[in-house]
């Protein structure tokens, strides 16, 4: 006989033995406790029924929808960028990007995520649409002949009616 066929019956017999034989802990103590408590029983208080609000039926048409005050369904916002760089001769470049990470040398920028990539010539105004999830953007400006001297600034959304970035 293998040891595995002996283990299962042994475990079952230990489990049955460990559970005990049931019942109370002795003969007369239970009856005397019940007799002494029966004189002190008070009826439970009657609970008043509680009114439960009926749930609102689901909206069947868009006219049935209820939207909280101040909720905006727009998925984007307008961002105005104004540069006051002056006449730089067109050798400065401006990018505003959503995907970036900071590292020891500055920033790593995903140039495919830029909202704006442009030469800056004098004072200029730009308007772009940003996603509602774009709470921070990386603004970078550099001279084309010295790209290692790029100036970066993280812009933080202010949640105003008009969002803007000023570059000086």
Buried (B, 14 or more C-beta within 10 A) or exposed (E): EEEEEEEEEEEEEEEEEEEEEEEEEEEEEEEEEEEEEEEEEEEEEEEEEEEEEEEEEEEEEEEEEEEEEEEEEEEEBEBEBBBEBEEBEEEBBBBBBBBBEEEEEEBEBEEEBBBBEBEBBEEBEBEBEBEEEBEEBBBBBBBEEEEEEBEBEEBEBEEEEEBBBEBE
